[in-house]
Amino acid sequence: MDIHHIRYFLAVCETRNFTRAAENCNVTQPALSRAVQQLEDEVGGLLFRRERNLTHLTDLGALLRPRFQQVLDELSGVRLEASRFLCLDNANLKVGIMCTIGPRRFTGLLADFHTRHRGIQLQLVEGVPSRLSELLEAGDLDVAIMASSSDFPERFNVTPLFRERFLLAFPAGHPLTGDECVPIAALDGQNYLRRLNCEYRDFLAALCESKGVRLNVSYASEREDWIQNMVAGGLGICFIPEFSAVIPGLQVRPAVDPEVWRKVCLVTVAGRRFSPAVSTFVSSVKSYGWPESALHKTAA
C-alpha cells in the first residue's frame, strides 16, 4: 500500500472532486484516479461513488478514512521527529560521567555546549568505570568520560582530555599539613579512609604496600561527600583527585615519591556510527580548552 495512494484518497475526501484533488496534490487527474483505483483494488471494494458533479464516499470509504488519516498523521510525525533530531532540535544524549570526577571541571564545557546547542538535551549518568563500560557497550550510553588505572579495552576509542594529580587530604591541624608535598612513605601508620568508587583504589593500595607503608583503614565508603566530611572531622586521611570539589576546612597536599596522575578520557565504542547529536558533543568535548593542572604547570 503506497503512502501516496493514501494521500490522494484523503485529498479526494476533502475536495469531493478528483480534478481539484489532483491539483492540490500536484499530479495529473488520470494519475490520481489510477492511484485511487489501485487502493480500491488493495482494500477489495469501492471507496467512492463517482457522479457527474460530485463524488461521495462509500460506506467502506467512510470506514477507512479515519484509519488512513491516522496512518498519514503518524508518518508525518515520524518525518518531523526525524527532521528535528537530525537538525539537533529536541535530540537526547546520554553521557556517562565517572563518579569521582569533580563537577567544576565540566561546568564550563556544559554551559558552553548548552549555549551553542540548546536543542540537545544531555542526561548525565554517574557510575564507576566498569559500570559505565558495560552501559556504553550495551548502547545505553552514547559516550563516557572516565579514567582507568590500566589500558582501556580495544573495543573502545579513547581520547585523552586532561591529566590530574592525586592529592592527600587531611583535617586542619594534621601534622602532615606542614609540608608542601607529602612522600608516600610518610603515610605509614596513618588512619586511612578508603574511597570505594575510586578507579585507582587498588593501584594506590599496591603502591603503598610496595613502599612498605601500612595504612590503618578505619572507614570505607562509596560516598565522596561522606569521606571528605570524615577526613575533616579528624577520622583519617585519604587520596583525592586534584579537581575534586573540596569541602571547606579540608587540607590537601600533593603526594610525591612517587607522584600519581590519572588521565581522564572521552570514551566511545569503536566502529559505532554517531548520531548528529553525538557527533556534535564529541567534537565539542575534543575541541574544548581544558585547563591544565596547576601542579603540571608548576612542574613544567
C-alpha positions as CSV (number, residue, x, y, z in Angstrom):
1,M,0.0,0.0,0.0
2,D,1.6,3.2,-1.2
3,I,1.5,6.2,1.1
4,H,0.9,8.4,-2.0
5,H,-2.3,6.4,-2.7
6,I,-3.5,7.2,0.8
7,R,-2.7,10.9,0.4
8,Y,-4.6,11.1,-2.9
9,F,-7.5,9.3,-1.3
10,L,-7.7,11.8,1.6
11,A,-7.4,14.7,-0.9
12,V,-10.5,13.4,-2.7
13,C,-12.3,13.0,0.6
14,E,-11.5,16.7,1.3
15,T,-12.5,18.2,-2.0
16,R,-15.1,15.6,-3.2
17,N,-13.6,16.2,-6.7
18,F,-10.9,14.3,-8.5
19,T,-9.7,17.2,-10.6
20,R,-9.3,19.6,-7.6
21,A,-7.7,16.9,-5.5
22,A,-5.2,16.3,-8.3
23,E,-4.4,20.0,-8.5
24,N,-3.9,20.1,-4.7
25,C,-1.5,17.1,-4.9
26,N,0.4,18.5,-7.9
27,V,-0.4,15.4,-10.0
28,T,-2.4,14.9,-13.1
29,Q,-6.1,13.8,-12.7
30,P,-5.6,10.5,-14.5
31,A,-2.6,9.7,-12.3
32,L,-4.6,10.4,-9.2
33,S,-7.6,8.3,-10.5
34,R,-5.3,5.3,-11.2
35,A,-3.8,5.6,-7.7
36,V,-7.3,5.6,-6.0
37,Q,-8.3,2.7,-8.2
38,Q,-5.2,0.7,-7.1
39,L,-6.0,1.5,-3.5
40,E,-9.6,0.2,-4.1
41,D,-8.1,-3.0,-5.6
42,E,-6.0,-3.5,-2.5
43,V,-8.8,-3.0,0.0
44,G,-11.2,-5.0,-2.1
45,G,-14.0,-2.6,-2.6
46,L,-15.1,0.8,-3.9
47,L,-14.1,3.8,-1.8
48,F,-16.1,6.5,-3.8
49,R,-19.3,6.7,-5.8
50,R,-18.3,8.8,-8.8
51,E,-21.1,11.2,-10.0
52,R,-21.1,13.8,-12.7
53,N,-20.5,16.9,-10.5
54,L,-19.9,15.4,-7.0
55,T,-18.1,12.4,-5.6
56,H,-19.4,10.6,-2.5
57,L,-17.6,8.3,0.0
58,T,-19.0,4.8,0.1
59,D,-19.6,3.1,3.4
60,L,-16.2,1.4,3.1
61,G,-14.5,4.7,2.2
62,A,-16.1,6.3,5.3
63,L,-14.9,3.4,7.5
64,L,-11.3,3.6,6.2
65,R,-11.0,7.3,6.1
66,P,-10.0,7.8,9.8
67,R,-7.6,4.9,9.6
68,F,-5.9,6.3,6.6
69,Q,-5.7,9.7,8.2
70,Q,-4.1,8.2,11.2
71,V,-1.5,6.4,9.0
72,L,-0.7,9.7,7.3
73,D,-0.5,11.6,10.6
74,E,1.8,9.0,12.1
75,L,4.1,9.1,9.1
76,S,4.2,12.9,9.1
77,G,5.0,12.8,12.8
78,V,7.8,10.4,12.2
79,R,9.3,12.6,9.5
80,L,9.0,15.7,11.7
81,E,10.6,13.9,14.6
82,A,13.4,12.6,12.4
83,S,14.0,16.0,10.9
84,R,14.2,17.7,14.3
85,F,16.6,15.0,15.5
86,L,18.9,15.4,12.5
87,C,18.7,19.2,12.8
88,L,19.8,18.9,16.5
89,D,16.4,20.0,17.7
90,N,15.0,18.0,20.7
91,A,17.7,15.4,20.5
92,N,18.6,13.4,23.6
93,L,22.1,12.4,24.6
94,K,23.2,10.1,27.4
95,V,26.7,10.9,28.7
96,G,28.4,8.6,31.3
97,I,30.5,10.5,33.9
98,M,32.8,8.7,36.3
99,C,31.6,9.4,39.8
100,T,34.9,10.6,41.1
101,I,35.3,13.4,38.5
102,G,34.7,16.8,40.1
103,P,31.8,18.8,38.6
104,R,33.7,22.1,38.5
105,R,35.9,20.5,35.8
106,F,32.9,20.2,33.4
107,T,30.7,23.2,34.3
108,G,32.4,25.4,31.6
109,L,32.0,22.7,28.9
110,L,28.3,22.0,29.7
111,A,27.5,25.7,29.8
112,D,29.2,26.4,26.5
113,F,27.6,23.4,24.9
114,H,24.1,24.4,26.1
115,T,24.6,27.9,24.7
116,R,25.6,26.6,21.3
117,H,23.2,23.6,21.0
118,R,20.0,24.3,23.0
119,G,18.1,21.6,21.1
120,I,20.3,18.8,22.5
121,Q,19.2,17.5,25.9
122,L,22.0,16.0,27.9
123,Q,21.4,13.3,30.5
124,L,24.4,12.7,32.8
125,V,24.7,9.1,34.1
126,E,27.1,8.7,37.0
127,G,29.0,5.5,37.7
128,V,32.2,3.7,38.2
129,P,34.3,2.8,35.1
130,S,33.3,-0.8,35.0
131,R,29.6,0.0,35.1
132,L,30.0,2.9,32.5
133,S,31.9,0.5,30.2
134,E,29.0,-2.0,30.4
135,L,26.4,0.6,29.6
136,L,28.5,2.1,26.8
137,E,29.0,-1.3,25.1
138,A,25.3,-2.2,25.5
139,G,24.3,1.1,23.8
140,D,22.7,2.5,26.9
141,L,25.2,5.4,26.9
142,D,26.3,7.4,23.9
143,V,29.7,8.4,25.3
144,A,31.5,8.2,28.6
145,I,34.1,10.4,30.3
146,M,36.3,8.3,32.7
147,A,39.7,7.2,33.7
148,S,41.3,3.8,34.2
149,S,44.4,2.7,36.1
150,S,45.0,0.2,33.2
151,D,44.6,0.3,29.5
152,F,41.0,0.5,28.1
153,P,39.7,-2.5,26.1
154,E,40.4,-2.4,22.4
155,R,36.7,-2.2,21.7
156,F,36.8,1.4,22.8
157,N,38.1,4.5,21.1
158,V,39.8,6.6,23.7
159,T,40.7,10.4,23.5
160,P,42.7,11.8,26.5
161,L,41.2,15.1,27.7
162,F,43.2,16.2,30.7
163,R,45.5,14.9,33.5
164,E,45.1,15.4,37.2
165,R,47.3,14.5,40.1
166,F,46.2,12.7,43.2
167,L,46.5,14.7,46.4
168,L,46.4,13.7,50.0
169,A,43.5,15.2,52.1
170,F,43.9,15.9,55.8
171,P,41.9,17.6,58.6
172,A,43.0,21.1,59.7
173,G,45.9,20.9,62.1
174,H,47.2,17.5,60.9
175,P,51.0,17.2,61.3
176,L,51.5,16.4,57.6
177,T,49.9,19.7,56.5
178,G,53.1,21.4,57.5
179,D,54.8,20.1,54.4
180,E,54.2,21.4,50.8
181,C,54.4,17.9,49.5
182,V,53.9,14.5,51.3
183,P,56.0,11.5,50.4
184,I,54.1,8.3,50.2
185,A,56.4,6.7,52.8
186,A,55.2,9.3,55.3
187,L,51.8,7.7,55.4
188,D,52.9,4.7,57.3
189,G,50.7,4.0,60.3
190,Q,48.1,6.7,59.4
191,N,44.4,6.2,59.8
192,Y,43.0,5.9,56.2
193,L,39.6,6.4,54.7
194,R,39.1,4.3,51.6
195,R,37.1,5.7,48.7
196,L,35.4,2.6,47.3
197,N,34.4,4.2,43.9
198,C,38.0,5.3,43.1
199,E,39.2,3.6,40.0
200,Y,42.8,3.9,41.4
201,R,41.9,2.3,44.8
202,D,43.7,-1.0,44.1
203,F,46.6,0.8,42.4
204,L,47.1,3.2,45.4
205,A,46.9,0.3,47.8
206,A,49.6,-1.7,45.9
207,L,51.8,1.5,45.7
208,C,51.7,1.9,49.5
209,E,52.4,-1.8,50.0
210,S,55.4,-1.6,47.7
211,K,56.8,1.3,49.8
212,G,56.3,-0.7,53.0
213,V,53.5,1.7,54.1
214,R,50.9,0.2,56.4
215,L,47.6,2.1,56.4
216,N,45.0,1.6,59.1
217,V,41.8,1.5,57.1
218,S,39.3,3.0,59.6
219,Y,36.3,3.6,57.3
220,A,35.3,2.9,53.7
221,S,32.5,4.5,51.7
222,E,31.2,4.9,48.1
223,R,30.1,8.5,49.0
224,E,32.7,11.1,48.3
225,D,31.0,13.7,50.5
226,W,31.0,11.3,53.4
227,I,34.7,10.5,53.0
228,Q,35.6,14.2,52.9
229,N,33.5,15.0,55.9
230,M,35.0,12.2,57.9
231,V,38.5,13.5,56.9
232,A,37.6,17.0,58.0
233,G,36.3,15.5,61.3
234,G,39.7,14.0,62.1
235,L,38.9,10.4,61.4
236,G,41.7,9.8,59.0
237,I,43.3,10.9,55.7
238,C,42.6,9.9,52.1
239,F,43.8,10.3,48.5
240,I,41.7,12.6,46.4
241,P,41.9,13.7,42.7
242,E,43.2,17.3,42.2
243,F,40.0,18.7,40.6
244,S,37.6,17.2,43.2
245,A,35.1,19.6,44.8
246,V,36.6,20.0,48.2
247,I,34.5,20.9,51.3
248,P,35.6,23.9,53.4
249,G,38.2,23.1,56.0
250,L,39.8,20.2,54.2
251,Q,43.5,20.5,53.7
252,V,45.2,19.0,50.6
253,R,48.8,18.4,49.7
254,P,50.4,16.8,46.6
255,A,51.6,13.2,47.1
256,V,55.2,12.6,45.9
257,D,57.8,9.9,45.7
258,P,56.2,8.9,43.5
259,E,53.6,11.3,42.1
260,V,50.4,9.6,40.9
261,W,48.5,11.1,38.0
262,R,45.3,9.9,36.2
263,K,44.3,10.6,32.7
264,V,40.6,11.5,32.1
265,C,39.4,10.4,28.7
266,L,36.5,10.6,26.3
267,V,35.5,7.0,25.5
268,T,33.3,5.8,22.7
269,V,32.6,2.4,21.1
270,A,35.0,1.7,18.2
271,G,33.1,1.4,14.9
272,R,29.8,2.6,16.2
273,R,28.3,5.3,14.0
274,F,27.5,8.6,15.7
275,S,24.1,10.4,15.5
276,P,24.3,14.1,14.7
277,A,23.9,14.9,18.4
278,V,26.6,12.5,19.5
279,S,29.0,13.8,16.8
280,T,28.4,17.4,17.8
281,F,29.0,16.6,21.5
282,V,32.2,14.6,20.8
283,S,33.5,17.4,18.6
284,S,32.7,19.9,21.4
285,V,34.5,17.8,24.1
286,K,37.6,17.3,21.9
287,S,37.9,21.0,21.0
288,Y,37.2,22.4,24.5
289,G,40.0,24.2,26.1
290,W,40.6,22.0,29.1
291,P,42.6,24.0,31.7
292,E,45.9,22.5,32.6
293,S,46.7,21.2,36.1
294,A,48.2,23.9,38.3
295,L,50.6,21.3,39.5
296,H,51.5,20.3,36.0
297,K,52.3,24.0,35.2
298,T,54.5,24.2,38.2
299,A,56.3,21.1,37.3
300,A,56.8,22.3,33.8
